[in-house]
Amino acid sequence: MSSVDCAVTAHQLVKTYPVRGKKDRITALDGLSLAVPRGIVFGLLGPNGAGKSTTVKVLTSLARPDSGGASVEGIDVLRDPARVRQVIGVVAQRSGADPTATGRENLLLQGRLYGLRGSAVRSRADWLLAHFGLSDAAGRLVKTYSGGMQRRLDVALGLIHRPSVLFLDEPTTGLDPESRAAMWQEIARLASGEGLTVLLTTHYLEEADRLASQLAIVDHGRVVVTGTPDSLKGELRGDVVQAMLPAGADTGFVRSALTGLPEVREVLVAGRNVSARSDDGAAAVPVVLDALSRAGAPAVSVTVARPSLDEVYLRYTGRRYGEGGSSGDEVSGEPTGHDLAEASK
């Protein structure tokens, strides 16, 4: 894809951080590259520590990479960070709202930091309050808001100046299921209804599968695969046969016992978990169970499922999602809308 068609591009980003009291450095980004088409929800999916938040910090001009380059709407992030800050909105993991001010006061301040004045900033704030269902709570202090209300206000703050690209860094972490579902609906509407480009970071498989038109799986500070959720799952033909091994099972024997069986392929063993592809999962189950028993590792449990993003992650990283192992450091101090607006003055 040509960079002209992309809202966000990154090329071979490398970012390391010093380890306190040591000479070693933590590698947060290790040659990360991506291209985000305009007008879609693009997901960065990876476990905590994969490098997602560091990527957002670089793309929003709040961290400089050790090497590599990036652009947002054709603007070089390193050469012209002030222009970048004018065309983006950011919703960080932690709320950027002032808890001792009201919802309306937060929006008015944010708008003024971006240069809005008079009736323009007041009408924009009132529209966003109404749009996000916060009009009745506009005069209340933000510290009295529920978690879902605070996250809706955070998104409104990110949109006050009508950005072209909105960065959402783990936007639903800590929300209850009802609030999360409402946020999913709003995120989908932003791209489809308003033509925004949304770059969403998440460690929730379901969130990425449901929201992202395209996604990139991030592991150890680099992108290991990119595509639509359906195309990535479609690469894994047939069914997935999953088995749990007993404690202490010899994984070498297990791998040897299953490799070469005509009923299965792509055998992966990660800890006590065994995963294999099959054109007919139901027919493969008894064959797999028999082979495991003969290998001295009778299965504790076995399931058959259609391909999922968990299976995609396993295929490209060699381990199941959530098992850890990412070394990229999610360094604290995520960007907030106030950070960006202050820097833009």
SVG drawing of the C-alpha trace seen along z (x, -y; Angstrom):
<svg xmlns="http://www.w3.org/2000/svg" viewBox="-30 -34 56 81">
<polyline fill="none" stroke="black" stroke-width="0.4" points="0.0,0.0 1.3,-3.4 2.1,-5.7 -0.1,-8.3 -3.2,-6.1 -2.2,-5.8 -3.1,-8.0 -0.3,-6.5 2.9,-4.9 5.9,-3.7 9.1,-2.2 11.6,-0.2 11.0,-1.9 13.5,-1.0 13.1,-2.3 15.1,-1.2 14.9,-2.4 17.6,-2.3 17.1,0.1 17.5,-1.7 20.7,-0.7 21.9,1.4 23.9,1.0 21.3,3.0 18.5,1.4 15.0,2.7 14.0,3.0 10.4,1.7 10.3,1.5 12.5,3.7 12.1,2.7 8.3,2.1 6.7,1.2 3.0,0.6 0.7,-1.2 -2.7,-2.3 -5.2,-3.0 -7.5,-6.1 -11.0,-5.9 -10.9,-2.5 -10.4,-1.1 -6.9,0.4 -6.1,2.6 -2.7,3.1 -3.2,6.4 -0.7,7.8 -0.3,8.8 0.8,6.3 4.5,5.5 4.4,6.1 5.2,2.5 1.8,1.1 1.8,-1.9 5.4,-2.8 4.3,-2.8 1.5,-5.2 3.9,-7.5 6.2,-7.6 3.4,-8.2 1.9,-11.0 5.3,-12.7 5.7,-12.2 8.7,-9.9 11.5,-9.8 12.7,-6.5 16.3,-5.5 16.0,-4.9 13.3,-4.6 10.6,-7.0 6.9,-7.7 4.3,-10.0 0.7,-10.9 -1.4,-12.3 1.8,-12.7 3.4,-14.8 6.8,-13.6 6.5,-12.9 10.1,-13.7 10.5,-16.8 7.2,-18.5 5.7,-17.2 3.6,-20.4 1.7,-19.9 1.1,-16.2 -0.4,-17.2 -2.9,-19.4 -4.3,-16.6 -4.6,-13.8 -6.6,-13.1 -5.5,-10.7 -7.3,-8.7 -4.7,-7.2 -5.0,-4.3 -5.4,-6.6 -7.9,-9.3 -6.6,-12.8 -9.6,-14.6 -9.2,-16.8 -11.3,-15.1 -11.8,-18.4 -13.4,-20.1 -16.7,-19.5 -17.2,-17.6 -18.0,-20.9 -15.0,-22.7 -12.7,-19.9 -14.0,-20.2 -13.8,-24.0 -10.2,-23.9 -9.2,-21.3 -10.8,-23.2 -9.1,-26.5 -5.7,-24.7 -6.3,-23.8 -7.2,-27.4 -11.0,-27.3 -12.6,-30.3 -16.0,-31.9 -19.2,-30.3 -17.2,-27.8 -15.7,-26.0 -19.0,-26.2 -21.1,-24.8 -18.6,-22.0 -18.4,-21.1 -22.3,-21.0 -22.5,-18.9 -20.0,-16.4 -21.7,-16.3 -25.0,-15.5 -23.5,-13.0 -21.9,-11.0 -24.9,-11.1 -23.2,-13.4 -25.4,-16.5 -27.1,-15.8 -23.8,-15.3 -22.0,-18.2 -22.1,-20.3 -20.8,-17.6 -17.2,-17.1 -15.6,-14.4 -14.5,-12.5 -18.2,-11.7 -18.5,-10.0 -18.7,-6.3 -15.9,-4.5 -17.9,-4.3 -18.8,-8.0 -15.2,-9.0 -14.1,-7.0 -16.8,-8.6 -15.6,-12.0 -12.0,-11.0 -13.1,-10.2 -15.0,-13.5 -11.8,-15.3 -9.9,-13.6 -12.4,-14.8 -12.9,-18.4 -10.7,-19.8 -12.0,-17.5 -8.9,-15.5 -8.3,-13.4 -6.7,-10.5 -7.8,-9.2 -5.5,-7.1 -7.3,-4.9 -4.8,-3.2 -6.6,-0.3 -9.8,-2.3 -12.0,0.3 -9.6,1.6 -11.3,1.7 -14.8,1.2 -17.8,3.4 -19.3,5.5 -22.1,3.0 -19.8,0.0 -17.4,1.9 -20.2,2.9 -21.3,-0.8 -17.7,-1.9 -17.3,0.7 -20.4,-0.7 -19.1,-4.2 -15.7,-3.3 -17.3,-1.5 -19.5,-4.5 -16.5,-7.0 -14.9,-5.3 -18.0,-4.4 -20.1,-7.5 -17.5,-10.3 -14.7,-9.0 -12.1,-9.1 -9.1,-6.9 -8.9,-5.1 -5.8,-3.4 -6.8,-1.1 -4.4,0.7 -5.9,3.6 -4.9,6.8 -8.5,8.2 -8.8,10.7 -12.6,10.3 -12.2,6.5 -9.8,6.7 -11.9,9.3 -15.1,7.2 -13.8,3.7 -10.7,3.8 -11.2,3.7 -7.5,4.5 -5.1,5.4 -1.4,6.0 -0.3,8.5 2.6,7.1 5.1,9.3 8.5,8.5 8.3,4.9 7.6,5.8 4.7,6.6 4.6,10.3 1.6,10.3 -1.0,7.9 -4.4,8.5 -8.1,8.4 -9.3,10.6 -11.2,12.9 -8.3,13.3 -5.9,14.1 -8.3,16.7 -9.0,18.0 -5.3,18.9 -5.9,21.6 -7.9,24.0 -10.3,26.5 -10.7,27.0 -8.5,26.6 -8.0,29.6 -6.8,28.5 -5.7,30.9 -4.5,30.3 -1.6,32.6 -1.1,34.0 1.5,32.3 5.0,33.6 4.2,34.9 7.2,35.3 6.5,32.7 9.1,34.2 7.3,37.5 4.0,35.8 5.2,33.8 6.7,36.9 3.5,38.9 1.3,36.4 3.7,35.2 3.1,37.3 -0.5,38.3 -2.5,37.9 -5.5,36.6 -3.6,33.5 -1.0,30.9 0.7,27.9 1.2,29.5 2.2,26.9 3.0,27.7 3.1,24.8 3.5,25.8 0.7,28.3 -1.3,27.1 -1.3,29.0 -2.9,27.5 -3.2,29.1 -5.0,28.3 -7.4,30.8 -9.8,30.8 -12.2,32.8 -11.8,32.0 -14.4,34.5 -12.8,37.4 -9.3,36.4 -10.2,36.3 -10.1,40.1 -6.9,40.4 -5.2,37.7 -6.4,39.1 -5.0,42.6 -1.7,41.1 -1.3,39.1 -2.2,42.2 0.5,44.3 3.0,41.5 2.3,41.7 0.5,38.4 -3.3,39.1 -5.2,35.9 -6.8,34.2 -9.3,32.5 -9.8,32.0 -11.9,29.5 -12.6,28.8 -13.1,25.2 -13.1,23.0 -10.0,20.8 -9.7,17.8 -7.2,14.9 -5.8,16.9 -4.8,19.6 -3.4,16.9 -1.3,15.6 -0.1,19.1 0.9,19.8 3.0,16.6 4.6,16.5 4.7,20.1 2.7,19.6 -0.8,19.1 -2.1,15.6 -1.8,14.5 1.1,16.8 3.5,13.9 6.9,13.8 6.9,10.3 9.9,8.3 8.9,4.9 8.3,2.6 5.1,0.7 6.7,-2.2 4.5,-4.3 3.5,-7.9 1.1,-7.4 0.2,-10.4 -2.9,-12.3 -4.9,-14.8 -3.8,-17.6 -0.1,-16.6 -0.7,-17.0 -2.7,-20.2 -0.2,-21.8 2.7,-20.9 0.8,-22.4 0.5,-25.8"/>
</svg>
